[in-house]
Amino acid sequence: MGRPSRRVRTLLMTLGVLAVLAMAFVMFAGFWTDWLWYRSVKYSSVFSTTLWTKIGLFAVFGLLMAASVGLNIWLAHRLRPPLSAMSLEQQSLDRYRMGIAPYKKWVLLGITALVGLIAGASASSQWRTWLTWINGVPFGQKDPQFGMDVAFYAFDLPWYRFLLGFGFAAAVLSLIASVLTHYLYGGLRVTSPGARATAAATGHLSVLLGIFVALKAVAYWLDRYGLAVKSSDFKAAGNWTGLRYVDANAYLPAKTILFCIAVICAVLFFATLWRRTWQLPVIGFGLMVLSAILIGGLYPAIVQKFQVQPNEQAKEAPYIKKNIDATREAYGIDAAKSENYGGRGDPKRKAQQREQAATAASYRLVDSNIVSPAFQQLQQERKYYQFPATLDVDRYTGPDGKPQDTVIGLRELNIKGIPKRNWINDHFTYTHGFGAIAAKGTNTITDEDQGTVGAPDFIESGLPTEGQLGTYEQRVYYGEKTEQYSIVGGPQKELDYEKNGEVTTSYKGKSGVDLSGAFNRAAYAVALSEPQILYSGAIGDGSRILYNRTPKERVEAVAPWLTIDGDAYPAVVDGRIKWVVDAYTTTNGYPYASRTTLGDTTADSLTDSQRAVVAQQNQVNYIRNSVKATVDAYDGTVDLYQWDTQDPVLKTWMKAFPDTVKPKGEIGPDLLAHLRYPQDMFKVQRELLTRYHVTDPDQFYTGSDAWQVPNDPTQKDGSAVPPYYLSLKMPGEQEQKFSLTTTFTPSGRPNLGAFMAVDADANSKDYGSIRLLRVTSTVQGPSQVQSELNSVPEVATFVRDLRGTDSEIDYGNLLTVPLDGGFLYVEPVYARGGAANYPLLKKVAVSYGGKPVFKDSLDEALNAVFGVDGEEPPATPQPPAEPGDDTTPQPPATGSAALKQAIADAQKAYEAGQEALKKNDWTAYGKAQAELQAALDRAAAAQSQAAPGAPSRKPGG
């Protein structure tokens, strides 16, 4: 075809250069946009510290690996014999030597560059290990076996292990490269006559083997300390961390002996430089391998079989005690106050119990896990808005000046509900949600003049919202559901609201990255794979791009060393909506403390992808809620506040990233009022307390008092019951405290084993204090209470009637409240269906002392369960009225007349209810059902009077 013309060659070169530049720009765009984002949130130091640490580790360890392998290849080539033996083997190798000869330097550079890149990339991923090692702060606590500070295991030992692993890799790769080079150039022979290795090759390889064995000696020495953080399966304790009897009395001395043997063996390899023989080092290496099998494997097995197993409980008791103490300290449960609690109230104190029940708790009948559809239908206002599936529980000051439990959710943007989907609408017009909607947690609407009976009683509602929350910035640009990017502040206006209806607005916040410049637009067009960003006329002066918009995503980005709680919650603070994000410092290097997997431990019946803990697969054995973070819903500002001022892990990270975490004293009083004890921390602690509430090692070994977290009785998937926020009074307390509560059942049993509550009010002096009520008598557990409630005749009637109207029943949170030596269970019951296809509170189920009741309201249910008459008094005998006397007030009828009247009233109420069903009038239907129940009750009473001694028939039975 001939040589291409100069013009073609120039064109091809130009295209090649442009292709390389395009690829380089694509790679650079991700880096540049990350830098712009960190700078926009004012955490550029986090980006730069992390970046330079990764670059430094990459460079140092990449060069070390390249130098190690390259030096040994060069040395093996330098030590090659001057003449190769005349043999078929060497003749075959000559072809390879001749082929490589012109490119030896390039081959050497290529090999060293490859291994250097791989090693550098691996080392750069250890930036957290390096930063914690170089900035480590002592814990001030020593492990019981070696007397080393906990910081040695948490910060130092991981770095030493990385260095050891790197050393092994460098030694092995250098050895392999050296062997191949020596073989290629005749220093090693397989089939050629004469010696199998030259003296130079023997000395070179002996040194490399000596380095390898010396590193193995270091590994044996570090393994001694590694026993304190080693996980194993211990049938008496499940997942176990730390030394057991066989570790302390067999593995520990075995590791010390193997260390000594490895040192001797390494010396023998180094001595080959002078002795020029492999005999002694090979014997030493064989001895080390044999010792590893006998001393490191067989001997511990013998000790376990013949010393431990015959008397395991006594042998393991001291080590179990160490594990118990370390685990309780590492998870912050060592200060939990445990006390015995009967669990059965005195049946002779019904009147006093009813009086105490009125103030024992703020019974949260509005279940935040169920009422989201009610928020959605009553307060969505527009299809392109949405609420989370599970709302949040907080406290706000009521009209009486006292804090009240409140259910709250933000009206966030739902991009799927936009009427006309296109790029402009998705990213320029519909950019934010609007307003916080809040309802009382303790009651719902009861007066039909104020709204639908059973619907949430809103204290903040409307669009824009109005109510008890006062004046605040209502626009929600950052939220849990806001995952797409938006471009704001430029020529294209955004949809907004005022009192008079829809208006347009332009973002006034300082959040986001400026898109005015062509370079930034090009970078984001590449990073987001959206070319329209580069040329769209909707972007101009003042345009800013908002992304990374979920609260957890933002906090994790600015503090990648934190583990983020699964539930960020909104709070109206100082005229702004702030997302509050709980964050944890963790480690898996706390000696003797048993490990747990966060994703498994924090899962319950409410966990979903939105509420899952970040880094949920992390295995940890130390956790502290060390940071409270906030994210402004309008401008995305992220603030990190030091919460646990004693946590050494947080202090370490604050040294590594100075000025990123603000002092605890900068938390304002308005924000402090909304901080609470985090759910994921509580769930981790309750899981550990199923076993580690026991402090006696013998009792711990037998597992006779082990607990379990019960399954959620309102769900059928077998998932754990979630903890509930609730203001209540624990035994001995005079005032309600905002608390996080849960129940336990004995392992394998359904009855109640214990009740746990933690003071969740950040303003309380007892914040974080855990109380455990150990139930000492046989008391019904949650599943048993739910089962008995379902068997109440009124429930069967209620469910049958609902199904007849194509409606469904939703059981709310089964709240457990300690009361006068017993436990009061309260459960709201919702109906969903008909014209109002969202849950409405219709009934309240209450149980105390094994007596379940099912009534229309909480007061009625409490009156019924304690036998206190809060309804109409029983009818008293009255003379019959004169026939035809319609003007004289009719006294209550008795006997057969009363029975006939009650039956007539019941029939009338039933017909009224059926008529209401045809019209889908739920208010009238509820009223008719109440009248029907009252008539049936009167009929039963009249029947018992008409036939003294005859068994009464329960309504619905």
C-alpha angles and dihedrals in degrees: 000000000000132000115312115254121258091254092054092047090050091049092049092049091049092050090048093051091047091050091051091047091048092051090047091050091050089053092044094047093070092050093046096048090049090053091048091050095050090047091051092055091044095243098110089131089066090053095045095044092049093044096049091045090054092045092048094049091045093051098042099045094035091055092044092053093043091048093047095051095037094048092051093048090050091047093049089050091047091051094051116129115259093233130030123219118260102249139122089254093056093042089056091049091049090070091056093045091051092047093051097041098088092047102038095120093047093048090050092049092046094051094045092045092051096050090041093054092048093047092045093050090050092048094048090061088063093068092118091052091050095047094049091047095049094042100033118149119206117252093214089229127102129210114248096234108048102012092235121147113257088242088070090063096037100044112009106040095055090054093047090051091051091051090048092050090049090050091051091049092049092048094048095045091046091049093050093046091048094049092051092047093048090048093048093052098040101260089119124038131191105180104006119108121258130032117357093224135023119239090250093052090046092054094045096050092042091058091051091048089047090054090049093051091045089054088050088055090054089049091054090051094049090045088066090064091038089067088073091062098031116126120219140163110258112180092211094053108018112219103028131189126191139029123326127191094276091049095052096041104033114014095041096054089039091057090049092051092046089050090057093046091049091051091052091046092051091051090052091054092050089048089063087080087074104025096046092208133108096207102097098038091048090051090047093048091049089050090052092051092047091047091050089055097043103032099029098039116014099039095054089047090054092048091049093048101044105025107029107033097054090056105012098150094056094041095049098040097093091049093045088054091053090049092049094050094045095046094049090050095045094053096040095245097114091096095050109131112225122194136168117253124186097217095207119094122217106265089210092064099065096130093049091046091053090051092049092046090064091066103022092097145348093251105219102217091165100081110209089205094059110030098067091100088054090053088046096052099036100039108020090095092177132040092235092064127079145175127221117265090242117040125209132252119225140148128253130174112261128213089272091060093249125117114256130195107254135191110218139178136168123240096235131185116272105199092190090063096058107124095226117025118212137128095268095048094043096050109019112027104035102045110139148025124239133230143340118267117205135179135185111268097209103056147011134218111298101171115073090209088067095049142288111345110245095023120122115280100234121212092181121031146133135067106300090021126242132185143076097340092076126210117340142145102277102187113108111204093155121048147133092267096041102098103141125082122252130199112214142165097045136097094300113083125221130229112255142159140236131171091277094054137258119010136158127250142177122226112259099183126107095231126116135035123295114250098184093105122076093226094057091045090052092048093052092043087059097038093049095035090235113128093184089074087069099055109015115128089214087076119074144118111354095016114145130182120224119200140143084057106161114096095233091048092053095047093046090051096052093040107031090167092067130085110225125224116242096238121059110184133197126238131180103233128173093339095313136092108242126188109220113212122187114213132191138209112215142175135182093209103082106127117243094359113125117240130238134190110237096211093055097040096049096046118111140148091290099047115117136152090280095051099038119120114256112249088019095169091061115122109215138171098186128048136170131177088229102154135048110197131190131199119197109231092213106043101014095236110170119210123183118200126193106239105166102050093184100052109119092198091058091045089053093053091044088058090049093047106028120196094016097102119056122219118265090244091069092068105110122228093246091055093042090058089063099044115106143175107282122247099222092052089050092049092051090050095047091051091053091045091060085079107009097059081085112083099175109092095212092052090044090053094053093046090215093141100039118139135200135207105252123235117257103267092205092059132064100208096083094241122149121273110257121236115255131221108225138156106233145145116247118209111291095018123117100200136044117258127199101250143172111227142186141165134231132206126201112267108278093002132100099213122099114274103173146342122227129197132170126197100249099180110109090204092057120101087221094052110152096016111141123213124192122196107201108205110227099187134052106276129168116263126218096272092049092049091049091049092051092047089053090054094056107114092230089058092053090050092047093050092045092052092048093051089050088060094045091252132136133223123231120194113213130212112314100226120202119205126179109233130176096328094318139071126258116206119202125184129175115217121208133198120212125190144052121072092335100054095189131084117282122187105245107157142016121216119204132180131185128166092359093305113121122194133182118205143157096253141018093251092052091048093049091048090051098046092050095040093243113145107233095154133066112318117249116278116265124213113271131176113262117262121252112263113261095013099133097159099059114085109254115236118217112285121235138196118008092346090056090048092052091047092049092049090050091050091048091052091048092049092047092052090048090052093051091049090051090051091056089055093042087235101155094178092057091042092054091049091049092049090052090051090047092053092048092050092050090050090053090048092054091048092048092049092054090051093047093052109030112207094016115127113260120233115228116230110265091014 
